[in-house]
Amino acid sequence: MENDPAASSTLQRLEAVIAARRAADPDSSYVARLNARGLGKITQKLGEEAVECVIAALAQDRAALVGEAADLLFHLLVLLGAKGIPLADVLAELDRREGVSGIAEKAARTAS
């Protein structure tokens, strides 16, 4: 899946759908409802999905982990959109880190 354009395209399409729904009626759009409830609710949902991913992974339930990972990515995109951070910025940061040892990259962040 390394540099899989289909995965990037899927996330970009989802990002566009989320952006379009942010201003929708909260009674008819989950994204609009989350945004109407504020950053606290969005971050709470992201945290819940992260915990559910961990639980599914520890349970060694592949199907559940796939579903929870999708939920986690969705809610991360909702949060990024609410904060005005384009997915492209996150992808650019991942590109910047490509080929750099995770240990070295973390050390450089903590030294700053």
N, CA, C and O atoms as a MOPAC input file, in Angstrom:
PM7 MOZYME 1SCF
protein

 N      0.81700 1    -1.19600 1     0.00000 1
 C      0.00000 1     0.00000 1     0.00000 1
 C      0.86000 1     1.25900 1     0.00000 1
 O      0.33000 1     2.37000 1    -0.02400 1
 N      2.16400 1     1.09900 1     0.02700 1
 C      3.06100 1     2.23600 1     0.04600 1
 C      2.75500 1     3.16900 1    -1.11900 1
 O      2.69500 1     2.74100 1    -2.27200 1
 N      2.56100 1     4.46200 1    -0.80400 1
 C      2.24900 1     5.47300 1    -1.81300 1
 C      1.07100 1     5.06400 1    -2.69600 1
 O      1.09400 1     5.28500 1    -3.90700 1
 N      0.06200 1     4.48100 1    -2.10300 1
 C     -1.12000 1     4.01600 1    -2.82900 1
 C     -1.99600 1     5.21400 1    -3.18100 1
 O     -2.60600 1     5.80700 1    -2.29000 1
 N     -2.07400 1     5.58900 1    -4.47500 1
 C     -2.88500 1     6.74600 1    -4.84000 1
 C     -4.36400 1     6.52900 1    -4.55400 1
 O     -5.08800 1     7.49500 1    -4.31200 1
 N     -4.82600 1     5.28900 1    -4.57500 1
 C     -6.24100 1     5.01800 1    -4.29100 1
 C     -6.57400 1     5.37400 1    -2.84600 1
 O     -7.63100 1     5.94600 1    -2.57900 1
 N     -5.67800 1     5.03900 1    -1.90700 1
 C     -5.92500 1     5.36100 1    -0.50300 1
 C     -5.96200 1     6.87000 1    -0.30600 1
 O     -6.83400 1     7.39400 1     0.38700 1
 N     -5.01500 1     7.56000 1    -0.91500 1
 C     -4.98500 1     9.01100 1    -0.81100 1
 C     -6.23700 1     9.62000 1    -1.42900 1
 O     -6.81900 1    10.55200 1    -0.87400 1
 N     -6.64500 1     9.09700 1    -2.56600 1
 C     -7.83600 1     9.59700 1    -3.24100 1
 C     -9.08300 1     9.38300 1    -2.39400 1
 O     -9.94000 1    10.26300 1    -2.31800 1
 N     -9.19000 1     8.23000 1    -1.76500 1
 C    -10.33400 1     7.94100 1    -0.89500 1
 C    -10.39700 1     8.94400 1     0.24500 1
 O    -11.46400 1     9.48300 1     0.53900 1
 N     -9.27100 1     9.19800 1     0.88400 1
 C     -9.24700 1    10.15300 1     1.99200 1
 C     -9.53800 1    11.56800 1     1.51000 1
 O    -10.20900 1    12.33300 1     2.20400 1
 N     -9.04300 1    11.92200 1     0.33300 1
 C     -9.32200 1    13.25800 1    -0.20900 1
 C    -10.80500 1    13.41900 1    -0.54000 1
 O    -11.38000 1    14.48100 1    -0.30400 1
 N    -11.42300 1    12.38100 1    -1.08000 1
 C    -12.86600 1    12.44900 1    -1.35400 1
 C    -13.64500 1    12.57400 1    -0.04800 1
 O    -14.59100 1    13.35600 1     0.04800 1
 N    -13.24100 1    11.80000 1     0.95200 1
 C    -13.91300 1    11.87400 1     2.24700 1
 C    -13.74000 1    13.26000 1     2.86300 1
 O    -14.68100 1    13.81000 1     3.43500 1
 N    -12.55600 1    13.81600 1     2.74800 1
 C    -12.31200 1    15.16600 1     3.25300 1
 C    -13.26300 1    16.16700 1     2.59000 1
 O    -13.80200 1    17.04700 1     3.26100 1
 N    -13.46900 1    16.03800 1     1.28600 1
 C    -14.36600 1    16.94600 1     0.56100 1
 C    -15.81900 1    16.76900 1     1.01300 1
 O    -16.54700 1    17.75000 1     1.16200 1
 N    -16.23200 1    15.53700 1     1.22700 1
 C    -17.60200 1    15.28100 1     1.70000 1
 C    -17.79800 1    15.89100 1     3.08300 1
 O    -18.81700 1    16.52800 1     3.34900 1
 N    -16.81900 1    15.69200 1     3.95900 1
 C    -16.90600 1    16.25600 1     5.31700 1
 C    -16.98800 1    17.77600 1     5.24700 1
 O    -17.78800 1    18.38600 1     5.95700 1
 N    -16.17200 1    18.39100 1     4.40200 1
 C    -16.19600 1    19.85500 1     4.26200 1
 C    -17.56100 1    20.32900 1     3.78200 1
 O    -18.08000 1    21.33600 1     4.26500 1
 N    -18.13400 1    19.61300 1     2.84300 1
 C    -19.43900 1    19.99800 1     2.30300 1
 C    -20.54900 1    19.85800 1     3.33800 1
 O    -21.52000 1    20.61500 1     3.31900 1
 N    -20.40800 1    18.90800 1     4.22300 1
 C    -21.46900 1    18.64500 1     5.20400 1
 C    -21.34700 1    19.45500 1     6.48700 1
 O    -22.27100 1    19.46800 1     7.30100 1
 N    -20.23300 1    20.12100 1     6.67200 1
 C    -20.06000 1    20.88900 1     7.91000 1
 C    -21.14700 1    21.94000 1     8.08900 1
 O    -21.57100 1    22.21700 1     9.21100 1
 N    -21.59300 1    22.51500 1     6.99600 1
 C    -22.59100 1    23.58100 1     7.07800 1
 C    -24.01300 1    23.06400 1     6.88100 1
 O    -24.94600 1    23.86200 1     6.79400 1
 N    -24.19500 1    21.76300 1     6.80900 1
 C    -25.52900 1    21.18300 1     6.60000 1
 C    -26.36600 1    21.30600 1     7.87300 1
 O    -25.89400 1    21.78100 1     8.90500 1
 N    -27.59000 1    20.87600 1     7.77200 1
 C    -28.50300 1    20.86600 1     8.91300 1
 C    -28.05300 1    19.78200 1     9.89500 1
 O    -27.95500 1    18.61500 1     9.51500 1
 N    -27.78000 1    20.14600 1    11.14500 1
 C    -27.35000 1    19.14800 1    12.12900 1
 C    -28.36100 1    18.02500 1    12.35900 1
 O    -28.00000 1    16.95600 1    12.85200 1
 N    -29.61800 1    18.26100 1    12.00600 1
 C    -30.62400 1    17.21000 1    12.15100 1
 C    -30.52300 1    16.16400 1    11.04800 1
 O    -31.07500 1    15.07000 1    11.17000 1
 N    -29.81400 1    16.50300 1     9.96400 1
 C    -29.73800 1    15.56200 1     8.84600 1
 C    -28.30300 1    15.13000 1     8.52000 1
 O    -28.09600 1    14.29500 1     7.64000 1
 N    -27.31700 1    15.68900 1     9.21800 1
 C    -25.91700 1    15.35900 1     8.92300 1
 C    -25.14500 1    15.13600 1    10.21900 1
 O    -25.10400 1    16.00100 1    11.09400 1
 N    -24.54100 1    13.96800 1    10.32100 1
 C    -23.71700 1    13.65100 1    11.49400 1
 C    -22.53200 1    14.60100 1    11.60100 1
 O    -22.19400 1    15.04500 1    12.69800 1
 N    -21.89600 1    14.91800 1    10.47200 1
 C    -20.76200 1    15.83900 1    10.48100 1
 C    -21.19900 1    17.21100 1    10.98300 1
 O    -20.52300 1    17.81400 1    11.81700 1
 N    -22.31900 1    17.69900 1    10.48200 1
 C    -22.82800 1    18.99700 1    10.92400 1
 C    -23.17100 1    18.96700 1    12.41600 1
 O    -22.92500 1    19.93600 1    13.13400 1
 N    -23.73100 1    17.86500 1    12.87000 1
 C    -24.08600 1    17.73300 1    14.28700 1
 C    -22.82600 1    17.77100 1    15.15500 1
 O    -22.79300 1    18.45500 1    16.17800 1
 N    -21.79800 1    17.03900 1    14.74800 1
 C    -20.54800 1    17.06400 1    15.51500 1
 C    -19.98100 1    18.47700 1    15.57300 1
 O    -19.58100 1    18.94700 1    16.63900 1
 N    -19.94600 1    19.15000 1    14.43400 1
 C    -19.40100 1    20.50600 1    14.39200 1
 C    -20.23300 1    21.47300 1    15.22100 1
 O    -19.68800 1    22.36600 1    15.86900 1
 N    -21.54900 1    21.30100 1    15.20300 1
 C    -22.42800 1    22.16900 1    15.98800 1
 C    -22.19000 1    21.97700 1    17.48800 1
 O    -22.35600 1    22.91100 1    18.27300 1
 N    -21.80400 1    20.77300 1    17.87300 1
 C    -21.57200 1    20.48200 1    19.28600 1
 C    -20.19300 1    20.93300 1    19.75300 1
 O    -19.91600 1    20.96400 1    20.95200 1
 N    -19.33500 1    21.28000 1    18.80600 1
 C    -18.06500 1    21.88900 1    19.16000 1
 C    -16.87300 1    20.95900 1    19.19300 1
 O    -16.98600 1    19.74000 1    19.06200 1
 N    -15.73400 1    21.58300 1    19.37300 1
 C    -14.45300 1    20.88600 1    19.35000 1
 C    -14.36300 1    19.81600 1    20.43500 1
 O    -13.77400 1    18.75700 1    20.21600 1
 N    -14.94000 1    20.08500 1    21.59300 1
 C    -14.90800 1    19.11200 1    22.67600 1
 C    -15.55600 1    17.79200 1    22.28300 1
 O    -15.02900 1    16.72000 1    22.58100 1
 N    -16.69600 1    17.87300 1    21.61800 1
 C    -17.39300 1    16.66000 1    21.19200 1
 C    -16.62900 1    15.95200 1    20.08200 1
 O    -16.53800 1    14.72500 1    20.06900 1
 N    -16.08100 1    16.72700 1    19.15200 1
 C    -15.30900 1    16.13000 1    18.05700 1
 C    -14.11000 1    15.37500 1    18.62200 1
 O    -13.84600 1    14.24200 1    18.22100 1
 N    -13.38700 1    15.99300 1    19.54500 1
 C    -12.20600 1    15.33900 1    20.11500 1
 C    -12.59500 1    14.15000 1    20.98600 1
 O    -11.86600 1    13.15900 1    21.04000 1
 N    -13.72200 1    14.23500 1    21.66100 1
 C    -14.21000 1    13.10400 1    22.44800 1
 C    -14.46700 1    11.90600 1    21.54200 1
 O    -14.06200 1    10.78600 1    21.85400 1
 N    -15.14400 1    12.14600 1    20.41700 1
 C    -15.43900 1    11.05700 1    19.47900 1
 C    -14.14900 1    10.47000 1    18.90900 1
 O    -14.03800 1     9.25300 1    18.76400 1
 N    -13.18200 1    11.31400 1    18.58600 1
 C    -11.90200 1    10.82100 1    18.07200 1
 C    -11.22600 1     9.92900 1    19.11700 1
 O    -10.70900 1     8.86200 1    18.78600 1
 N    -11.23300 1    10.36100 1    20.35300 1
 C    -10.64800 1     9.56500 1    21.42800 1
 C    -11.35500 1     8.23600 1    21.61100 1
 O    -10.70900 1     7.20700 1    21.80400 1
 N    -12.67900 1     8.25200 1    21.55000 1
 C    -13.44800 1     7.00800 1    21.67400 1
 C    -13.07800 1     6.03600 1    20.56500 1
 O    -12.90300 1     4.84200 1    20.81000 1
 N    -12.95900 1     6.54700 1    19.34900 1
 C    -12.62900 1     5.67600 1    18.21700 1
 C    -11.21700 1     5.12100 1    18.35400 1
 O    -10.96600 1     3.97200 1    17.99000 1
 N    -10.29200 1     5.92700 1    18.87600 1
 C     -8.92700 1     5.45100 1    19.08200 1
 C     -8.91200 1     4.30400 1    20.09800 1
 O     -8.23900 1     3.29300 1    19.89400 1
 N     -9.65300 1     4.46900 1    21.18100 1
 C     -9.74000 1     3.41100 1    22.19400 1
 C    -10.37000 1     2.15400 1    21.60300 1
 O     -9.91500 1     1.04200 1    21.87200 1
 N    -11.42100 1     2.33200 1    20.79300 1
 C    -12.07000 1     1.17300 1    20.17300 1
 C    -11.12200 1     0.46000 1    19.21100 1
 O    -11.19600 1    -0.76200 1    19.07800 1
 N    -10.24500 1     1.18300 1    18.54600 1
 C     -9.21700 1     0.56400 1    17.69000 1
 C     -8.28500 1    -0.29300 1    18.52900 1
 O     -7.97400 1    -1.42600 1    18.16300 1
 N     -7.84700 1     0.24200 1    19.63800 1
 C     -6.94200 1    -0.48900 1    20.51800 1
 C     -7.61300 1    -1.76300 1    21.02300 1
 O     -7.00100 1    -2.83100 1    21.02300 1
 N     -8.85600 1    -1.65400 1    21.44700 1
 C     -9.58300 1    -2.82000 1    21.95500 1
 C     -9.72300 1    -3.88300 1    20.86900 1
 O     -9.51500 1    -5.06800 1    21.13200 1
 N    -10.06900 1    -3.47600 1    19.67100 1
 C    -10.21100 1    -4.43400 1    18.56200 1
 C     -8.87900 1    -5.09300 1    18.23500 1
 O     -8.82600 1    -6.28900 1    17.94800 1
 N     -7.80900 1    -4.31900 1    18.27700 1
 C     -6.48400 1    -4.88300 1    17.98900 1
 C     -6.09000 1    -5.90300 1    19.05200 1
 O     -5.58900 1    -6.98200 1    18.73700 1
 N     -6.32000 1    -5.55100 1    20.30600 1
 C     -5.96200 1    -6.46600 1    21.38900 1
 C     -6.82700 1    -7.72200 1    21.38300 1
 O     -6.38200 1    -8.79300 1    21.79500 1
 N     -8.05800 1    -7.58300 1    20.91500 1
 C     -8.95700 1    -8.73400 1    20.82200 1
 C     -8.63000 1    -9.59200 1    19.61000 1
 O     -9.20500 1   -10.66200 1    19.41000 1
 N     -7.69400 1    -9.09900 1    18.80500 1
 C     -7.30200 1    -9.77200 1    17.56500 1
 C     -8.51200 1   -10.02000 1    16.66500 1
 O     -8.65000 1   -11.07800 1    16.05000 1
 N     -9.37500 1    -9.02100 1    16.60900 1
 C    -10.58000 1    -9.07500 1    15.77600 1
 C    -10.32100 1    -8.21000 1    14.54400 1
 O    -10.51200 1    -6.99400 1    14.57100 1
 N     -9.88500 1    -8.85600 1    13.47100 1
 C     -9.49200 1    -8.13400 1    12.26500 1
 C    -10.62700 1    -7.29000 1    11.69800 1
 O    -10.42300 1    -6.12000 1    11.37400 1
 N    -11.81100 1    -7.86500 1    11.57600 1
 C    -12.94000 1    -7.12600 1    11.00000 1
 C    -13.29900 1    -5.91500 1    11.85600 1
 O    -13.57100 1    -4.83400 1    11.33300 1
 N    -13.29700 1    -6.10200 1    13.16000 1
 C    -13.60000 1    -4.97800 1    14.05000 1
 C    -12.52400 1    -3.90400 1    13.94200 1
 O    -12.83200 1    -2.71300 1    13.93800 1
 N    -11.26900 1    -4.32100 1    13.85400 1
 C    -10.18400 1    -3.34700 1    13.73500 1
 C    -10.28700 1    -2.55900 1    12.44200 1
 O    -10.06200 1    -1.34900 1    12.44000 1
 N    -10.61800 1    -3.21200 1    11.35200 1
 C    -10.79200 1    -2.50800 1    10.07800 1
 C    -11.90800 1    -1.46300 1    10.21400 1
 O    -11.74000 1    -0.31600 1     9.80000 1
 N    -13.02100 1    -1.85400 1    10.78400 1
 C    -14.13600 1    -0.92100 1    10.96300 1
 C    -13.79800 1     0.23200 1    11.88100 1
 O    -14.12600 1     1.38200 1    11.59100 1
 N    -13.14100 1    -0.07200 1    12.98900 1
 C    -12.77300 1     0.98600 1    13.94000 1
 C    -11.70300 1     1.90600 1    13.35700 1
 O    -11.71100 1     3.10900 1    13.61900 1
 N    -10.78600 1     1.35000 1    12.56900 1
 C     -9.77400 1     2.19200 1    11.91900 1
 C    -10.44300 1     3.16300 1    10.94400 1
 O    -10.04700 1     4.32500 1    10.84900 1
 N    -11.45500 1     2.68300 1    10.22200 1
 C    -12.19700 1     3.56900 1     9.31500 1
 C    -12.88700 1     4.67800 1    10.11000 1
 O    -12.87100 1     5.84000 1     9.70400 1
 N    -13.49200 1     4.31600 1    11.24000 1
 C    -14.13500 1     5.32200 1    12.09300 1
 C    -13.11600 1     6.33600 1    12.60900 1
 O    -13.39200 1     7.53400 1    12.66400 1
 N    -11.93900 1     5.84400 1    12.98300 1
 C    -10.89100 1     6.72100 1    13.49800 1
 C    -10.42300 1     7.70900 1    12.43300 1
 O    -10.27400 1     8.89900 1    12.70700 1
 N    -10.19200 1     7.21300 1    11.22000 1
 C     -9.78300 1     8.10900 1    10.13500 1
 C    -10.86400 1     9.14200 1     9.82700 1
 O    -10.56700 1    10.31700 1     9.61100 1
 N    -12.11600 1     8.69700 1     9.80800 1
 C    -13.23100 1     9.60900 1     9.56000 1
 C    -13.24000 1    10.72700 1    10.60600 1
 O    -13.30000 1    11.90700 1    10.25800 1
 N    -13.18100 1    10.35400 1    11.87800 1
 C    -13.26100 1    11.36100 1    12.92900 1
 C    -12.01800 1    12.24700 1    12.96200 1
 O    -12.10400 1    13.41400 1    13.34400 1
 N    -10.86300 1    11.70800 1    12.56500 1
 C     -9.66500 1    12.54100 1    12.44800 1
 C     -9.86400 1    13.59300 1    11.36100 1
 O     -9.48200 1    14.74900 1    11.54200 1
 N    -10.45200 1    13.20700 1    10.24300 1
 C    -10.71400 1    14.17800 1     9.16900 1
 C    -11.73700 1    15.22000 1     9.60200 1
 O    -11.63900 1    16.38200 1     9.20900 1
 N    -12.71800 1    14.81800 1    10.40800 1
 C    -13.68000 1    15.78800 1    10.94600 1
 C    -12.94500 1    16.80800 1    11.81300 1
 O    -13.17900 1    18.01200 1    11.70300 1
 N    -12.05400 1    16.31700 1    12.67400 1
 C    -11.28600 1    17.22100 1    13.54600 1
 C    -10.38400 1    18.14100 1    12.73300 1
 O    -10.35200 1    19.34800 1    12.97400 1
 N     -9.65500 1    17.58600 1    11.77800 1
 C     -8.77800 1    18.42100 1    10.95200 1
 C     -9.57800 1    19.50300 1    10.24100 1
 O     -9.15400 1    20.65700 1    10.17900 1
 N    -10.73300 1    19.12700 1     9.70400 1
 C    -11.58100 1    20.10900 1     9.02700 1
 C    -12.05600 1    21.20000 1     9.97000 1
 O    -12.07200 1    22.37900 1     9.61500 1
 N    -12.44100 1    20.80000 1    11.17000 1
 C    -12.91100 1    21.78000 1    12.16100 1
 C    -11.80100 1    22.75600 1    12.54600 1
 O    -12.06800 1    23.91200 1    12.87300 1
 N    -10.56500 1    22.28800 1    12.50600 1
 C     -9.42400 1    23.13700 1    12.85100 1
 C     -8.82500 1    23.83400 1    11.64000 1
 O     -7.85000 1    24.57400 1    11.77200 1
 N     -9.40400 1    23.60500 1    10.44700 1
 C     -8.91000 1    24.26200 1     9.24100 1
 C     -7.57700 1    23.71600 1     8.75300 1
 O     -6.80800 1    24.42900 1     8.11000 1
 N     -7.30700 1    22.46700 1     9.05500 1
 C     -6.04800 1    21.84500 1     8.63100 1
 C     -6.34600 1    20.87800 1     7.49000 1
 O     -7.02000 1    19.86900 1     7.69600 1
 N     -5.85500 1    21.17200 1     6.29600 1
 C     -6.10800 1    20.26600 1     5.17200 1
 C     -5.34400 1    18.95500 1     5.32000 1
 O     -4.23600 1    18.92400 1     5.85400 1
 N     -5.94900 1    17.88400 1     4.84200 1
 C     -5.29300 1    16.58100 1     4.81900 1
 C     -3.94800 1    16.68200 1     4.11600 1
 O     -2.99900 1    15.99600 1     4.49800 1
 N     -3.85300 1    17.52000 1     3.10500 1
 C     -2.59600 1    17.69000 1     2.36100 1
 C     -1.45400 1    18.09900 1     3.28900 1
 O     -0.31000 1    17.70300 1     3.06600 1
 N     -1.74500 1    18.88300 1     4.32400 1
 C     -0.70000 1    19.28100 1     5.26900 1
 C     -0.18400 1    18.07700 1     6.05800 1
 O      1.01500 1    17.95700 1     6.30800 1
 N     -1.08900 1    17.19600 1     6.44300 1
 C     -0.69400 1    15.99500 1     7.18100 1
 C      0.10600 1    15.06900 1     6.26300 1
 O      1.12800 1    14.51400 1     6.66500 1
 N     -0.36500 1    14.91000 1     5.03700 1
 C      0.35700 1    14.06600 1     4.08100 1
 C      1.74000 1    14.62500 1     3.78700 1
 O      2.69900 1    13.86800 1     3.64100 1
 N      1.84800 1    15.95100 1     3.69900 1
 C      3.15200 1    16.57400 1     3.46500 1
 C      4.09100 1    16.31600 1     4.64500 1
 O      5.28700 1    16.09400 1     4.45600 1
 N      3.55000 1    16.34500 1     5.84500 1
 C      4.37500 1    16.04900 1     7.02600 1
 C      4.84200 1    14.60000 1     7.00700 1
 O      5.98800 1    14.31300 1     7.35300 1
 N      3.96100 1    13.68100 1     6.60300 1
 C      4.36900 1    12.28100 1     6.47700 1
 C      5.44000 1    12.12300 1     5.40400 1
 O      6.40100 1    11.37400 1     5.58600 1
 N      5.27500 1    12.82900 1     4.28400 1
 C      6.29000 1    12.79400 1     3.22400 1
 C      7.62900 1    13.31500 1     3.74600 1
 O      8.68400 1    12.76200 1     3.43700 1
 N      7.57200 1    14.37900 1     4.53600 1
 C      8.79800 1    14.96700 1     5.09200 1
 C      9.52900 1    13.95400 1     5.97400 1
 O     10.75900 1    13.91900 1     6.00700 1
 N      8.76200 1    13.13700 1     6.68100 1
 C      9.34900 1    12.16900 1     7.60300 1
 C      9.79600 1    10.87700 1     6.92000 1
 O     10.51000 1    10.07000 1     7.51400 1
 N      9.37800 1    10.68700 1     5.68700 1
 C      9.69400 1     9.44600 1     4.98300 1
 C     11.20200 1     9.24700 1     4.90000 1
 O     11.94400 1    10.16200 1     4.54300 1
 N     11.63700 1     8.05600 1     5.22900 1
 C     13.05500 1     7.73300 1     5.16000 1
 C     13.84800 1     8.16600 1     6.37700 1
 O     15.05400 1     7.92900 1     6.45000 1
 N     13.17700 1     8.80300 1     7.34100 1
 C     13.84800 1     9.23100 1     8.56400 1
 C     13.50100 1     8.22600 1     9.65000 1
 O     12.33700 1     7.86200 1     9.81600 1
 N     14.48500 1     7.78900 1    10.37200 1
 C     14.25700 1     6.86600 1    11.48200 1
 C     13.25600 1     7.47700 1    12.45100 1
 O     13.36100 1     8.65000 1    12.80800 1
 N     12.29400 1     6.68100 1    12.87200 1
 C     11.31600 1     7.15200 1    13.84600 1
 C     11.97800 1     7.60300 1    15.13500 1
 O     11.53200 1     8.56200 1    15.76600 1
 N     13.03200 1     6.92000 1    15.52300 1
 C     13.75600 1     7.28600 1    16.74200 1
 C     14.43500 1     8.63800 1    16.55500 1
 O     14.37800 1     9.49300 1    17.43900 1
 N     15.07800 1     8.83100 1    15.40400 1
 C     15.75400 1    10.10000 1    15.13100 1
 C     14.74500 1    11.23600 1    14.99300 1
 O     14.98400 1    12.34100 1    15.47900 1
 N     13.62400 1    10.97100 1    14.33700 1
 C     12.60800 1    12.00900 1    14.14900 1
 C     12.04800 1    12.44000 1    15.49200 1
 O     11.89500 1    13.63700 1    15.73600 1
 N     11.74000 1    11.50200 1    16.36200 1
 C     11.20800 1    11.82500 1    17.69200 1
 C     12.24300 1    12.60100 1    18.51100 1
 O     11.89400 1    13.55700 1    19.20300 1
 N     13.50100 1    12.19600 1    18.43600 1
 C     14.55500 1    12.89700 1    19.15700 1
 C     14.67900 1    14.34900 1    18.68400 1
 O     14.89800 1    15.25200 1    19.49100 1
 N     14.53800 1    14.56600 1    17.37900 1
 C     14.62300 1    15.92700 1    16.83400 1
 C     13.45500 1    16.78100 1    17.32800 1
 O     13.61900 1    17.97700 1    17.56900 1
 N     12.27600 1    16.16900 1    17.47900 1
 C     11.10700 1    16.92500 1    17.98000 1
 C     11.27000 1    17.29200 1    19.43200 1
 O     10.91600 1    18.40200 1    19.82600 1
 N     11.79900 1    16.38600 1    20.24600 1
 C     11.94200 1    16.66600 1    21.67900 1
 C     13.09200 1    17.62000 1    21.95300 1
 O     13.09300 1    18.31000 1    22.97200 1
 N     14.07600 1    17.67000 1    21.05400 1
 C     15.21000 1    18.58500 1    21.21700 1
 C     14.82400 1    20.02000 1    20.89100 1
 O     15.48000 1    20.96100 1    21.33600 1
 N     13.76200 1    20.18500 1    20.11800 1
 C     13.35000 1    21.54600 1    19.71200 1
 C     12.65400 1    22.27700 1    20.81300 1
 O     12.24900 1    23.42500 1    20.63300 1

